[in-house]
């Protein structure tokens, strides 16, 4: 059973979502939780923040804390390979007509990045289900929103494909005078694959909408440009039935105004990460920041230590 809570950090470029996700990971690890932080952002700032060469293999950063860096190009290739294999299995007759050369057009399909990230997310969720928290440092806003929208949009498309395939089977049965329609439908490879996809994307949609499984933290700075993009992010998530879990107000100074934040994001839990004069690079500086602000973070995040085994 997957016990890990998926925590995503989104926000406008430059607001510090990579640093915020790193600090959050350090805070949880110090409280005794098993934490894996995953860089889904192609910029891979986590390697710079932790001063470690990260890869697709987990590297221990500190007690209870490991990190992974997703190679987006690898997962795009994996997705294309899976699609190619599915076409070969389902439409094996195309090889007889020497039509498999047209498969190469798949690599120009739109939306490859979000499909690749979904594949990577599912793999990590499965392989690291023993963790308490999976922390995801998300890519820029546009790709991040496409990632969360993909299950809902795919389900709309898949429902139409299901209806079309069933109609094709019905017409085919009329032509060939097949009486065992139910058994024929059960044997239809295309229909079975469409149903598998529907189940896959429904599970993803349910995961993203379940606040017990998924928490989306929106990182913003005390400036109007940050507010404006943050509002668009919240509205876009609400359109696909995903609610924001928390705002992370990053780089807050003593004179920073929070009136706009309080007004725009009323009712949403808020955590303040104070401005740091010391660059938050390296595990030592991250741990030092968390220790200095531990009482404030403890109060705002309200996360209890894990139960002893």
FENNOR-V984222 format. One record per backbone hydrogen bond with DSSP energy under -0.5 kcal/mol. NH is the residue of the N-H (numbers start at 0). CO is the residue of the C=O. Records with the same first field share a line. If there is no record, write none. Layout:
NH->CO + CO
//
This chain:
2->0 + 128
3->128
4->131
5->212
6->4 + 133
7->5 + 214
8->135
9->7 + 216
11->218
14->11
19->15
20->16
21->17
22->18
23->19
24->20
25->21
26->22
27->23
28->24
29->25
30->26
31->28
32->27
34->32 + 63
35->132
36->65
37->134
38->67
39->37 + 136
40->136
43->40
46->43
47->43
48->44
49->45
50->46
51->46
53->51
54->56
58->66
60->64
61->64
64->61
65->34
66->58
67->36
68->54
69->38
71->69
74->70
75->71
76->72
77->73
78->74
79->75
80->76
81->77
82->78
83->79
84->80
85->81
86->82
87->83
88->84
89->85
90->86
91->88
93->90
94->91
95->91
96->92 + 93
97->94
98->93
101->98
102->99
103->100
104->101
105->102
106->103
107->104
108->105
111->108
114->110
115->111
116->112
117->113
118->114
119->115
120->116
121->117
122->118
123->119
124->120
125->121
126->122
127->123
128->125
130->127
131->33
132->33
133->4
134->35 + 132
135->6 + 133
136->37 + 134
137->8 + 135
143->139
144->140
145->141
146->142
147->143
148->144
149->145
152->148
153->149
154->150
155->151
156->152
157->153
158->154
159->155
160->156
161->157
162->158
163->159
164->160
165->161
166->162
167->163
168->164
169->165
170->166
171->167
172->168
173->169
174->170
175->171
176->172
177->172
180->178
183->179
184->180
185->181
186->182
187->183 + 184
188->186
191->187
192->188
193->189
194->190
195->191
196->192
197->193
198->194
199->195
200->196
201->197
202->198
203->199
204->200
205->201
206->202
207->203
208->204
209->205
210->208
212->209
213->209
214->5
216->7 + 214
217->215 + 245
218->9 + 216
219->247
222->220
226->222
227->223
228->224
229->225
230->226
231->227
232->228
233->229
234->230
235->231
236->232
237->233
238->234
239->235 + 236
240->237
241->236
244->215
245->215
246->268
247->217
248->246 + 270
249->219 + 247
250->272
251->272
255->252
261->257
262->258
263->259
264->260
265->262
267->264
268->266
270->246
272->248 + 270
273->271
274->251
276->274
280->278
281->48
285->281
286->282
287->283
288->284
289->285
290->286
291->287
292->288
293->290
296->292
297->293
298->294
299->295
300->296
301->297
303->301
//
